[in-house]
Amino acid sequence: MELLKQRILRDGRALSERVLLVDSFLNHQVDPKLMRAVGGAFAERFRDAGITKVVTIEASGIAPAVMAAEALDVPMVIMKKSVSSILREGIIQTEVFSFTKNQTYLLTLKSDFLTGADSVLLIDDFLANGEAAFGAIRLIEKAGARVAAVGAVIAKAFQPGLSKLRAAGYPTVALAAVRRMGDGFIEFEEDEK
């Protein structure tokens, strides 16, 4: 997605070969027009996949996921990273290790919101090692739903998440796949057809 790539080049900052800061438009401050275009790109790509729900993990995936859900005209479900004092019944959980925070957390889904009739588009804001995506997939499948596709706004293609998801049989699309980056440069993979 050229618009997203241009925004990453303009406002993103590669802090190292592994850390890309996109907090001015994706995960601290959100550009709603860009997120609407991102959601539309996912909807266009997966319009014929029979999607009945869009699922994401709080918090940075919410903006692109809600825009994709709106474009597909389906509900959006948010998985929680923190344990709620009021969410106690009908929940399923799995442990996920966050490389960004260097800690494990319990990913939580209220199972009432997914059923065996659901075909899910999982939206991830940033795909690197794939731990969060695979944790979300475990919960989606435990709820009886089917993962029809995975969409990543940005993927670090030089880390294993993108290839691991594809190797596991999940159709996975990255709107901006970073091939390599470092101080002062960001390079993208060629667009997928």
N, C-alpha and C positions, 0 to 999 in steps of 0.2 A: 504494500500500500504506500504509494509514493508520498502522499500527504503526511503520513505518520513518520516516514523515514526523514523527510525534510525537517519536520519538527524536532526529531531526535538530533539531527545534525546541527540545527540552529540552537536548541535550548538544552539538549542533553550534555552531560559531562562525563567522560570516562575518567574515573578517579584512579583506576588501575587497569590491568589487563582483565580483571574479573568484575569490577564494580562500575555500573553505569547509573548515574544519577539522573532521574527524570522527574524530580519532585515538583517542577514548575508546571507540569501539565497532566501528570498521571496519578501520582501516589501521595501527594501532599496538597498541592493545589491542583484542581481539575479543570481542564478546558472542556466545557460541555459541547461545544460545536465539534471539536476533534473527536470526543467520545461518541457523539451521534454518528459521525462518519465511520468510526471504528465499528460500532454496533451494526451499522448498515452493511459494512464490508463482510462481517461475519454472517449476517442474515442472507446476503446475496450468495455467499459461498455454500451455505448449508440449507437454503430454502427448500430443497427437495429431499432432505434427509429425514423427514417425518418428525421433526423436533416438537416435543410437547412441553418441555420445561428447559429453561436455561438455569444453570447452577454455577455459583462461584463461591470463593472463600472471602470472608471479610478481610480487610476493608478495601484494599486497592482494586480489587476486581469488580466491585459493585457498580461503578460508573459504566465501564464498557459492557458489563453483563446486562444491566437494566436497559441500555440502549439496544442491545441485540435482542432482548426479549420483546421490547416494544416493536422493533422492526419485524420480528417473527410473529407478533401478536400472541405470545404465550406468557405464562407466569415465570417469575424469576425466584429462585430459592437461594438463600445465603447460608453457608455453613459457618459456624462460629468457631473462633480460635480460643475463646475463653469460656470457662464454665459459668453458667448463669445460675443465680440463686433461685430463679423462678422456673427455669426450664429443667424439669426433673423427670417427667413421664414421657414415654414414647421417644426416647432419644437413643441414637446409636453413636458410638465414638470410636476413634482410632488414633493411635499416636503418630505424630509427624515430627520429623526433625527439621528445624529451620536452620539452614546454613547461614542465613543473614544474621539471625539473632544468636546462633550457636547454642540452641536449646530445643528441647522437645516440648510439644504442646499437645493437648487433646483436641482434635478436630471433632466437632459435634454437629449432628444433623437431627432435626426433628423428623422422625420417620413418617409422620402423617402427610408430609408434603411430597413424597415420592412413592409411587406404586409400581407394580409390575407392568402397568399399562404405559408407563412413561418412557420416552426416548429422549435422552438428555444431551444437550450441548453444554459441555463444561468450559467455562471461560476462566483463563488464568491471566493475570496482568503481566507477570514476568515469569518465564520458564527458563530454569537453569539446570538443576540436577533432576528435577521432576518429582521430588519427594512430596510436595504439597499436592500436585496433580494426582499422583498415585494414591495418596491418602484419601482424596476426594472420590476417586474412582472406587476405592474399597467401600466407602460408605454408600455411594450410589448403588453399587451392585448388591450390597448387603440389604438395602431397602427393597431390592427386587427390580429396580429400574435398569435400563440398558444405556450404556454410554454410546451414543451415536457418533460423537465427534468431540474433539478437544480444540479449542481456539486459544492461542496465546497472542496477546497484544504484541509483546516483545519476547523473543527467545534468544538466549545466548547459545547459538548453534555449536559453538566450540565446547560446550559442556554437554553432558550426556542425556539430559531430559528429553529433548526433541526426538533423538534417535531411539531412545528407550521406549517412548510412547508408541512410536510408529512400529518398532519391532514387536511390541506386544499386541499389535493389531488394531490400535485406536487411530482412526483417521485424524491427523493432527495438522493444523494450519497455523503458521506464525505470520502475522501481518508484517512484522519487521524482524528478520532473522539476522542477528549480528554475527558476522563471520569472525572478526577479531577487532580488538580495540586496545587503546593505550593512551598515554599522555598526548592529547591533541588530535587523536584520530579515532574514527568509528567507521568500520567497513561492513557492508551488508552482503549476505548471500544473494544470489540471483533470485528474482521473483519466481514463485511456484506457479505452474500452469494448471 
